[in-house]
Amino acid sequence: MSAQQETEYDEQRKFRAPTEEWNGFGDATRAVHPTGRSPRGAVLREFMRWYMRRPGAKLPARPAAGPWSEPSDD
């Protein structure tokens, strides 16, 4: 994906996730991509491309274990 595509914004979508998981996911994605806006959307798009078996798609990089790795109190 080009740098231009990463800075342009797609139509906003709604995604439901428990707040604790969404916030932890944001922390985890920033551990891998520490600069710029939250990379949650970029990581989700990478995962979606991989899941659909698009040519050249790869699983997104995962961070080392961190506070987000702890089980939730659910």
N, CA, C and O atoms as a MOPAC input file, in Angstrom:
PM7 MOZYME 1SCF
protein

 N      0.85000 1    -1.17200 1     0.00000 1
 C      0.00000 1     0.00000 1     0.00000 1
 C      0.89200 1     1.23000 1     0.00000 1
 O      1.88400 1     1.28100 1     0.72800 1
 N      0.54900 1     2.21200 1    -0.80500 1
 C      1.37000 1     3.41000 1    -0.88900 1
 C      1.15000 1     4.31500 1     0.31100 1
 O      0.14200 1     4.21200 1     1.01000 1
 N      2.11600 1     5.20800 1     0.53900 1
 C      2.00800 1     6.15300 1     1.65700 1
 C      0.78100 1     7.03800 1     1.48400 1
 O      0.12300 1     7.39200 1     2.46200 1
 N      0.47000 1     7.39700 1     0.23100 1
 C     -0.70500 1     8.23500 1    -0.01400 1
 C     -1.97000 1     7.50800 1     0.42500 1
 O     -2.84000 1     8.11400 1     1.05000 1
 N     -2.08600 1     6.22200 1     0.11200 1
 C     -3.27200 1     5.47000 1     0.49500 1
 C     -3.40000 1     5.37900 1     2.00900 1
 O     -4.51700 1     5.34900 1     2.52500 1
 N     -2.29400 1     5.33600 1     2.72700 1
 C     -2.33500 1     5.23600 1     4.18200 1
 C     -2.78000 1     6.54200 1     4.83100 1
 O     -3.26600 1     6.52600 1     5.96200 1
 N     -2.62500 1     7.67400 1     4.14400 1
 C     -3.00600 1     8.95000 1     4.73500 1
 C     -4.40300 1     9.39500 1     4.31100 1
 O     -4.98800 1    10.27000 1     4.94900 1
 N     -4.94400 1     8.81000 1     3.24700 1
 C     -6.29600 1     9.12800 1     2.83500 1
 C     -7.26000 1     8.32800 1     3.70000 1
 O     -6.94300 1     7.22300 1     4.13900 1
 N     -8.41500 1     8.88100 1     3.93800 1
 C     -9.37700 1     8.21800 1     4.80700 1
 C    -10.51400 1     7.62400 1     3.99900 1
 O    -11.08700 1     8.26800 1     3.12000 1
 N    -10.82000 1     6.39100 1     4.31500 1
 C    -11.95900 1     5.72100 1     3.70500 1
 C    -13.21100 1     6.14300 1     4.44900 1
 O    -13.14300 1     6.78600 1     5.49700 1
 N    -14.34600 1     5.77500 1     3.89700 1
 C    -15.60500 1     6.02300 1     4.58000 1
 C    -15.55500 1     5.33800 1     5.94500 1
 O    -15.13100 1     4.18800 1     6.05700 1
 N    -15.98200 1     6.04000 1     6.95200 1
 C    -15.95700 1     5.49200 1     8.30800 1
 C    -16.95900 1     4.35700 1     8.42600 1
 O    -18.08300 1     4.44600 1     7.93200 1
 N    -16.53200 1     3.28400 1     9.09100 1
 C    -17.38200 1     2.12300 1     9.33500 1
 C    -17.55200 1     1.94500 1    10.83000 1
 O    -16.71300 1     2.38200 1    11.61800 1
 N    -18.63000 1     1.30800 1    11.21200 1
 C    -18.83300 1     1.00800 1    12.62600 1
 C    -18.32100 1    -0.39700 1    12.88400 1
 O    -18.55000 1    -1.31400 1    12.09500 1
 N    -17.63800 1    -0.54800 1    13.98300 1
 C    -17.11300 1    -1.84800 1    14.38300 1
 C    -17.37500 1    -1.99400 1    15.86400 1
 O    -16.94400 1    -1.15000 1    16.65000 1
 N    -18.05400 1    -3.01600 1    16.25400 1
 C    -18.37600 1    -3.20800 1    17.66400 1
 C    -17.36200 1    -4.14000 1    18.30500 1
 O    -17.08900 1    -5.23200 1    17.80700 1
 N    -16.81900 1    -3.68700 1    19.40900 1
 C    -15.88900 1    -4.48700 1    20.20100 1
 C    -15.97400 1    -3.98100 1    21.63100 1
 O    -16.24600 1    -2.80100 1    21.85000 1
 N    -15.74600 1    -4.84900 1    22.60500 1
 C    -15.73000 1    -4.39000 1    23.98600 1
 C    -14.66400 1    -3.29300 1    24.14400 1
 O    -13.57700 1    -3.39200 1    23.57400 1
 N    -14.97800 1    -2.27500 1    24.90200 1
 C    -14.07000 1    -1.13400 1    25.08800 1
 C    -12.68800 1    -1.57400 1    25.52100 1
 O    -11.68800 1    -1.08500 1    24.99700 1
 N    -12.62000 1    -2.49400 1    26.47500 1
 C    -11.31200 1    -2.94800 1    26.97200 1
 C    -10.48000 1    -3.57700 1    25.85000 1
 O     -9.27300 1    -3.34800 1    25.76300 1
 N    -11.12800 1    -4.36900 1    24.99600 1
 C    -10.39700 1    -4.99200 1    23.88900 1
 C    -10.01700 1    -3.95700 1    22.82800 1
 O     -8.90800 1    -4.00300 1    22.29600 1
 N    -10.91600 1    -3.03100 1    22.51700 1
 C    -10.62600 1    -2.00700 1    21.51100 1
 C     -9.45400 1    -1.13700 1    21.96500 1
 O     -8.55500 1    -0.83400 1    21.18000 1
 N     -9.47100 1    -0.73700 1    23.24100 1
 C     -8.37700 1     0.09000 1    23.76300 1
 C     -7.06500 1    -0.69300 1    23.80200 1
 O     -6.01600 1    -0.16200 1    23.43800 1
 N     -7.11900 1    -1.94900 1    24.24000 1
 C     -5.91800 1    -2.78600 1    24.25600 1
 C     -5.37200 1    -3.01400 1    22.85600 1
 O     -4.15800 1    -3.01600 1    22.65000 1
 N     -6.27600 1    -3.20600 1    21.88300 1
 C     -5.87100 1    -3.36900 1    20.48800 1
 C     -5.15800 1    -2.10800 1    19.99600 1
 O     -4.15700 1    -2.19200 1    19.28500 1
 N     -5.67700 1    -0.94600 1    20.37500 1
 C     -5.02600 1     0.31400 1    20.00300 1
 C     -3.63200 1     0.41100 1    20.60000 1
 O     -2.69300 1     0.81900 1    19.91600 1
 N     -3.48600 1     0.04300 1    21.85800 1
 C     -2.16100 1     0.06500 1    22.50300 1
 C     -1.21200 1    -0.90700 1    21.80800 1
 O     -0.04900 1    -0.57900 1    21.57100 1
 N     -1.70200 1    -2.09700 1    21.48200 1
 C     -0.86700 1    -3.11100 1    20.83300 1
 C     -0.43400 1    -2.66500 1    19.43300 1
 O      0.71700 1    -2.87000 1    19.04900 1
 N     -1.35100 1    -2.05500 1    18.66700 1
 C     -0.97200 1    -1.61700 1    17.32200 1
 C      0.01500 1    -0.45400 1    17.37200 1
 O      0.88600 1    -0.34400 1    16.50900 1
 N     -0.11300 1     0.41400 1    18.37700 1
 C      0.85800 1     1.51600 1    18.51300 1
 C      2.23300 1     1.00100 1    18.92600 1
 O      3.24100 1     1.65100 1    18.64700 1
 N      2.29100 1    -0.15800 1    19.58800 1
 C      3.58600 1    -0.73700 1    19.95600 1
 C      4.36200 1    -1.15300 1    18.70300 1
 O      5.59300 1    -1.10700 1    18.69100 1
 N      3.64600 1    -1.55700 1    17.65300 1
 C      4.28500 1    -1.95700 1    16.39900 1
 C      4.47100 1    -0.75600 1    15.47800 1
 O      5.46000 1    -0.67800 1    14.75000 1
 N      3.52600 1     0.17800 1    15.50900 1
 C      3.54100 1     1.36700 1    14.64600 1
 C      3.41700 1     2.60400 1    15.54200 1
 O      2.32500 1     3.15800 1    15.66900 1
 N      4.51300 1     3.04500 1    16.16300 1
 C      4.42400 1     4.08200 1    17.20100 1
 C      4.17100 1     5.51400 1    16.72700 1
 O      3.88800 1     6.38200 1    17.55300 1
 N      4.26200 1     5.78400 1    15.43800 1
 C      4.08300 1     7.16800 1    14.99200 1
 C      2.76800 1     7.33800 1    14.24700 1
 O      2.20700 1     6.37000 1    13.73400 1
 N      2.28600 1     8.55400 1    14.19200 1
 C      1.07100 1     8.87200 1    13.44900 1
 C     -0.18900 1     8.52600 1    14.21000 1
 O     -0.16500 1     8.24200 1    15.40800 1
 N     -1.29100 1     8.55900 1    13.47900 1
 C     -2.59200 1     8.22700 1    14.07200 1
 C     -2.61100 1     6.77000 1    14.49200 1
 O     -1.74200 1     5.98600 1    14.11200 1
 N     -3.59800 1     6.42700 1    15.26900 1
 C     -3.74200 1     5.03100 1    15.68600 1
 C     -3.78700 1     4.13500 1    14.45800 1
 O     -4.58900 1     4.37300 1    13.55500 1
 N     -2.94900 1     3.11800 1    14.40600 1
 C     -2.91100 1     2.24800 1    13.22700 1
 C     -3.92200 1     1.10200 1    13.26700 1
 O     -3.81500 1     0.15600 1    12.48600 1
 N     -4.89400 1     1.17700 1    14.16000 1
 C     -5.87600 1     0.08600 1    14.24100 1
 C     -6.50800 1    -0.20200 1    12.88500 1
 O     -6.60900 1    -1.36000 1    12.47900 1
 N     -6.93100 1     0.83900 1    12.18900 1
 C     -7.58000 1     0.65000 1    10.89100 1
 C     -6.66400 1    -0.01200 1     9.88600 1
 O     -7.09100 1    -0.89600 1     9.14200 1
 N     -5.40600 1     0.40400 1     9.85500 1
 C     -4.43800 1    -0.18600 1     8.92400 1
 C     -4.24500 1    -1.66900 1     9.22600 1
 O     -4.18800 1    -2.49000 1     8.31100 1
 N     -4.14400 1    -2.00900 1    10.50200 1
 C     -3.95200 1    -3.40900 1    10.88900 1
 C     -5.19700 1    -4.22000 1    10.53400 1
 O     -5.07500 1    -5.34000 1    10.03800 1
 N     -6.37200 1    -3.68700 1    10.77400 1
 C     -7.59900 1    -4.39500 1    10.39900 1
 C     -7.67300 1    -4.60500 1     8.89100 1
 O     -8.07300 1    -5.67700 1     8.43700 1
 N     -7.29100 1    -3.58900 1     8.10500 1
 C     -7.30200 1    -3.74300 1     6.64500 1
 C     -6.31200 1    -4.82100 1     6.20900 1
 O     -6.63600 1    -5.62200 1     5.33300 1
 N     -5.11000 1    -4.86100 1     6.79800 1
 C     -4.13200 1    -5.90100 1     6.47100 1
 C     -4.70800 1    -7.28000 1     6.76900 1
 O     -4.59200 1    -8.19900 1     5.95800 1
 N     -5.33000 1    -7.41800 1     7.94000 1
 C     -5.91500 1    -8.69400 1     8.31800 1
 C     -7.01600 1    -9.09600 1     7.33100 1
 O     -7.08800 1   -10.25200 1     6.91300 1
 N     -7.86500 1    -8.14700 1     6.96400 1
 C     -8.95500 1    -8.44100 1     6.05000 1
 C     -8.42700 1    -8.91600 1     4.70500 1
 O     -8.96000 1    -9.87100 1     4.14100 1
 N     -7.39500 1    -8.27300 1     4.18100 1
 C     -6.80700 1    -8.68500 1     2.90100 1
 C     -6.25200 1   -10.10800 1     3.00200 1
 O     -6.43800 1   -10.92200 1     2.09700 1
 N     -5.57000 1   -10.39600 1     4.11200 1
 C     -5.02300 1   -11.74100 1     4.32500 1
 C     -6.16000 1   -12.75000 1     4.42400 1
 O     -6.10300 1   -13.80900 1     3.79900 1
 N     -7.18300 1   -12.43600 1     5.19600 1
 C     -8.31100 1   -13.33400 1     5.42700 1
 C     -9.01100 1   -13.68500 1     4.12200 1
 O     -9.46600 1   -14.81500 1     3.94400 1
 N     -9.09900 1   -12.71800 1     3.20700 1
 C     -9.75000 1   -12.94700 1     1.91600 1
 C     -8.79700 1   -13.56100 1     0.89200 1
 O     -9.17100 1   -13.78000 1    -0.26100 1
 N     -7.56100 1   -13.83800 1     1.32000 1
 C     -6.55000 1   -14.45800 1     0.45600 1
 C     -6.23700 1   -13.60900 1    -0.76800 1
 O     -6.07100 1   -14.13100 1    -1.87100 1
 N     -6.15700 1   -12.30600 1    -0.56800 1
 C     -5.78500 1   -11.42200 1    -1.66700 1
 C     -4.31800 1   -11.66400 1    -2.03000 1
 O     -3.50700 1   -11.94400 1    -1.14700 1
 N     -3.96700 1   -11.56100 1    -3.31200 1
 C     -2.58400 1   -11.80400 1    -3.72200 1
 C     -1.60600 1   -10.90400 1    -2.96500 1
 O     -1.79900 1    -9.69100 1    -2.87600 1
 N     -0.56700 1   -11.51100 1    -2.42900 1
 C      0.48100 1   -10.77200 1    -1.73500 1
 C      0.15200 1   -10.35900 1    -0.30900 1
 O      1.01200 1    -9.81500 1     0.38300 1
 N     -1.07500 1   -10.60500 1     0.14800 1
 C     -1.47000 1   -10.19000 1     1.49800 1
 C     -0.76800 1   -11.05400 1     2.54300 1
 O     -0.59400 1   -12.25900 1     2.36400 1
 N     -0.37500 1   -10.41700 1     3.62100 1
 C      0.28300 1   -11.10800 1     4.72600 1
 C     -0.39300 1   -10.70700 1     6.02600 1
 O     -0.98300 1    -9.63200 1     6.13600 1
 N     -0.29300 1   -11.59500 1     7.00700 1
 C     -0.81300 1   -11.25400 1     8.32700 1
 C     -0.07300 1   -10.03900 1     8.86200 1
 O      1.13200 1    -9.91700 1     8.64400 1
 N     -0.75600 1    -9.14000 1     9.55300 1
 C     -0.06700 1    -7.99100 1    10.13700 1
 C      0.92100 1    -8.43500 1    11.21800 1
 O      0.74300 1    -9.47700 1    11.85000 1
 N      1.95100 1    -7.63600 1    11.41600 1
 C      2.93000 1    -7.91700 1    12.46600 1
 C      2.25800 1    -7.81900 1    13.82900 1
 O      1.42300 1    -6.94400 1    14.06000 1
 N      2.62900 1    -8.71800 1    14.72300 1
 C      2.08200 1    -8.69000 1    16.08500 1
 C      3.13500 1    -8.13500 1    17.02600 1
 O      4.32900 1    -8.36500 1    16.83200 1
 N      2.70000 1    -7.40600 1    18.04300 1
 C      3.66000 1    -6.88400 1    19.01500 1
 C      4.09600 1    -7.98600 1    19.97300 1
 O      3.46900 1    -9.04100 1    20.06700 1
 N      5.17400 1    -7.71400 1    20.67000 1
 C      5.56500 1    -8.59700 1    21.76700 1
 C      4.46300 1    -8.53200 1    22.82100 1
 O      3.65000 1    -7.60700 1    22.81900 1
 N      4.43800 1    -9.50000 1    23.70700 1
 C      3.44400 1    -9.48900 1    24.77800 1
 C      3.56300 1    -8.20000 1    25.57700 1
 O      4.66300 1    -7.68200 1    25.77100 1
 N      2.44800 1    -7.69200 1    26.03000 1
 C      2.40800 1    -6.47300 1    26.82500 1
 C      1.17900 1    -6.48500 1    27.70500 1
 O      0.54100 1    -7.52600 1    27.86400 1
 N      0.83700 1    -5.35100 1    28.27500 1
 C     -0.33800 1    -5.28300 1    29.15000 1
 C     -1.62100 1    -5.72800 1    28.44500 1
 O     -2.53100 1    -6.25100 1    29.08900 1
 N     -1.69800 1    -5.52400 1    27.13000 1
 C     -2.86700 1    -5.91100 1    26.35000 1
 C     -3.01600 1    -7.43200 1    26.25400 1
 O     -4.07200 1    -7.92400 1    25.85700 1
 N     -1.96200 1    -8.18300 1    26.61700 1
 C     -1.98200 1    -9.63400 1    26.51800 1
 C     -2.65700 1   -10.30700 1    27.71000 1
 O     -2.98000 1   -11.49300 1    27.66100 1
 N     -2.86400 1    -9.55800 1    28.75900 1
 C     -3.47000 1   -10.11400 1    29.96800 1
 C     -4.94100 1   -10.40300 1    29.72900 1
 O     -5.61600 1    -9.64500 1    29.03200 1
 N     -5.44800 1   -11.49200 1    30.29900 1
 C     -6.88600 1   -11.79400 1    30.10500 1
 C     -7.75600 1   -10.70500 1    30.72900 1
 O     -7.40200 1   -10.10000 1    31.74200 1
 N     -8.89500 1   -10.47800 1    30.09600 1
 C     -9.82100 1    -9.48100 1    30.62800 1
 C    -10.60000 1   -10.07700 1    31.78600 1
 O    -10.56400 1   -11.28600 1    32.01600 1
 N    -11.29300 1    -9.23200 1    32.50100 1
 C    -12.05800 1    -9.66400 1    33.66700 1
 C    -13.46400 1   -10.12000 1    33.32000 1
 O    -14.30500 1   -10.23900 1    34.21100 1
 N    -13.74000 1   -10.38000 1    32.04600 1
 C    -15.09000 1   -10.76300 1    31.60500 1
 C    -15.55900 1   -12.02500 1    32.27100 1
 O    -16.67100 1   -12.48300 1    32.01100 1

